[in-house]
Amino acid sequence: MDRTMQRCGLLLTFAFLLLSSAAAQPAVKLSGILFDLGPIFHGDVKQVPLVITNTGDQPLRILGVETSCGCTSAKQPAEFIAPGASDSVIISFNSLGFSGRITKIVTIRTNDPRQPYSEARITGTVTSVLETVPPMQVVNFGGSPVGTTTTVDITFRNTLDEPVTITRIAVPDTAVRTAFTAAEVAPGAVVSIPFTFTPANRTFTENYLYIHTSDPRQPKLPVRYMYLGR
């Protein structure tokens, strides 16, 4: 009888330990699954903190933080988060080259057996003080022969309800030139700026020129251009 009771006691203890071991697990919890950055002026880099909390009873291991495109980056948190502790992931979105509504996804991989993959969405609307008319992602200078000058007029419209001044234009490439200096653009009005491109070689070129404005929200508007070479 005593031996039987001892065996039963051992079995109960073993079962309890198994259940306790199974119940003791890490558990991931995010501070949010949707982060709206609101209006983003083209060229800006927006950041948002994503807090990861371990609500479980075992250390939470961060196996990786991945983003849906190269425009979005995430600073890696600590590899292990203790039970009850938290750590932050700083998510950065670079709006260069984007316009309109954007949605990006950040995926966190952990050792949480119930939720190995957790996702957060980053949304926003990329806008500009001055927009190109017609809308264009890139200004194409074509593939004219070396030494030949190509002229392209870029038209900008003021999207604001108040005047904005183009204070200067910065071009890092000596092949691109403009005689334009400065101008005030009324609300809803347009201004056309001529640019010339004279290639010194046949190398494919892709770069940005910068329209400096009086608006503090977007003091520098990047405009992408390319030369196809020949």
C-alpha positions in Angstrom: 0.0 0.0 0.0 2.8 2.4 1.0 4.7 1.6 -2.2 1.6 2.2 -4.3 1.0 5.5 -2.7 4.6 6.5 -3.2 4.4 5.6 -6.9 1.2 7.6 -7.2 2.9 10.5 -5.5 5.8 10.4 -7.8 3.6 10.2 -10.8 1.6 13.2 -9.7 4.7 15.1 -9.0 6.1 14.2 -12.4 2.8 15.2 -14.1 2.8 18.5 -12.2 6.4 19.3 -13.3 5.5 18.5 -16.9 2.4 20.8 -16.7 4.5 23.5 -15.1 7.2 23.2 -17.7 4.6 23.3 -20.5 2.9 26.4 -19.0 6.2 28.3 -18.6 6.7 29.8 -22.0 7.7 33.2 -23.5 4.9 35.3 -24.9 5.3 38.3 -27.2 3.2 41.4 -27.0 3.6 44.5 -29.3 2.7 48.0 -28.3 0.6 48.3 -31.5 0.0 46.6 -34.8 -0.8 49.8 -36.8 1.2 53.0 -36.8 0.0 55.9 -38.9 2.8 58.4 -39.6 0.3 60.9 -41.1 1.5 63.4 -43.8 5.2 62.8 -44.7 6.9 65.4 -46.8 8.9 63.8 -49.6 12.5 63.3 -48.6 11.8 63.1 -44.8 12.7 60.1 -42.7 10.0 59.3 -40.1 10.6 57.2 -37.0 8.3 55.3 -34.7 9.1 53.2 -31.6 7.6 49.7 -31.4 7.7 48.3 -27.9 8.1 44.5 -27.5 7.0 43.1 -24.1 7.5 39.5 -22.8 4.3 38.7 -21.0 5.4 35.0 -20.5 7.4 33.1 -17.8 10.5 32.3 -19.9 13.0 34.6 -21.7 11.7 35.8 -25.1 14.3 35.5 -27.8 14.2 37.9 -30.8 15.2 35.8 -33.8 14.9 38.7 -36.3 13.2 41.9 -37.3 12.4 42.1 -41.0 10.9 44.9 -43.1 8.9 44.7 -46.4 11.3 47.0 -48.4 14.6 48.7 -48.2 13.0 52.0 -47.6 12.1 50.8 -44.1 14.6 49.9 -41.5 14.4 48.7 -37.9 17.0 49.0 -35.2 17.4 45.5 -33.7 16.4 45.1 -30.0 18.2 43.0 -27.4 18.4 39.3 -28.4 16.7 38.2 -25.1 13.9 39.9 -23.2 13.3 38.7 -19.6 9.8 37.8 -18.4 7.9 41.0 -17.7 10.5 43.2 -19.4 10.3 45.2 -22.6 12.5 46.5 -25.3 12.0 49.0 -28.2 12.5 48.7 -31.9 13.0 52.0 -33.7 11.4 51.8 -37.1 12.5 54.3 -39.8 10.8 55.0 -43.1 12.7 56.9 -45.8 10.1 58.7 -48.1 12.7 59.4 -50.8 11.2 58.3 -54.1 7.7 57.8 -52.8 4.4 59.7 -53.3 0.9 59.2 -52.1 -0.3 56.5 -49.6 2.2 54.0 -48.4 1.9 50.8 -46.3 5.0 49.0 -45.0 5.1 45.8 -42.9 7.6 45.0 -40.0 7.8 41.3 -39.0 9.2 40.2 -35.7 10.3 36.6 -35.3 10.5 35.2 -31.8 10.6 31.9 -29.9 7.0 32.4 -28.7 5.6 28.9 -29.6 2.0 30.3 -29.9 3.0 33.4 -32.0 6.4 32.9 -33.7 5.6 35.8 -36.2 4.2 39.1 -35.2 3.5 42.0 -37.6 3.1 45.7 -37.4 2.0 48.0 -40.2 3.4 51.4 -40.9 1.1 53.7 -43.0 1.3 57.4 -44.1 0.8 59.7 -47.0 3.9 61.2 -48.8 3.2 64.7 -50.0 5.2 67.7 -51.2 5.0 71.5 -50.9 5.6 71.6 -54.7 4.4 68.8 -56.9 5.5 68.1 -60.5 3.0 68.7 -63.2 2.3 66.2 -64.7 3.2 63.9 -61.8 6.5 62.1 -62.4 8.8 59.8 -60.4 11.9 60.7 -62.3 13.1 63.3 -64.8 14.5 61.6 -67.8 17.3 63.4 -69.8 17.2 60.6 -72.3 20.3 59.2 -73.9 21.8 62.0 -76.0 25.4 61.6 -77.3 28.3 62.9 -75.3 28.7 66.7 -75.5 25.1 67.2 -76.7 22.9 69.4 -74.5 19.3 68.3 -73.7 16.9 70.8 -72.2 14.0 69.6 -70.0 11.4 71.9 -68.4 10.1 70.7 -65.0 6.8 72.3 -63.9 6.0 72.6 -60.3 2.6 73.4 -58.7 2.2 75.0 -55.2 0.0 72.6 -53.2 -0.4 74.9 -50.3 -3.0 77.6 -49.4 -0.3 80.2 -49.1 2.6 81.4 -51.2 5.9 79.5 -51.2 9.2 80.7 -52.4 11.8 78.7 -54.3 14.9 80.1 -52.7 17.6 78.3 -54.7 18.3 75.1 -56.6 21.2 72.8 -55.7 22.5 70.3 -58.3 25.4 68.0 -57.3 26.2 67.0 -60.9 28.1 69.5 -63.1 26.4 68.0 -66.1 23.1 69.5 -65.0 22.6 73.3 -65.1 19.8 75.8 -64.7 19.7 79.6 -65.0 16.8 79.7 -62.6 17.5 81.6 -59.4 14.4 82.2 -57.2 10.7 82.9 -57.4 7.6 83.1 -55.3 4.8 80.7 -56.3 1.2 81.7 -55.4 -1.2 79.1 -54.0 -2.2 76.6 -56.7 0.0 78.4 -59.3 2.7 76.7 -61.3 6.3 77.6 -62.2 8.3 76.0 -65.0 12.1 75.6 -64.5 14.3 74.7 -67.5 17.3 72.3 -66.9 20.0 71.4 -69.3 22.0 68.2 -69.3 25.3 67.8 -71.1 26.8 64.4 -70.6 30.6 64.2 -70.4 30.6 60.4 -70.9 28.2 57.6 -71.7 27.8 56.3 -68.2 24.3 55.7 -66.9 23.5 58.5 -64.4 20.9 58.6 -61.6 20.9 61.3 -59.0 18.9 64.0 -57.2 18.7 67.7 -57.6 17.2 69.8 -54.8 14.6 72.5 -54.8 15.1 74.7 -51.7 11.9 76.3 -50.4 10.8 78.8 -47.8 8.5 76.3 -46.1 10.0 74.9 -42.9 8.1 71.6 -43.3 10.0 70.9 -46.5 13.0 73.2 -46.9 14.5 70.9 -49.5 12.5 69.0 -52.1 14.5 66.1 -53.8 13.8 65.6 -57.5 15.2 62.4 -59.0 16.7 62.5 -62.5 18.5 60.0 -64.8 20.5 59.9 -68.0 20.3 56.6 -69.9 23.7 56.8 -71.5 24.4 55.7 -75.1 
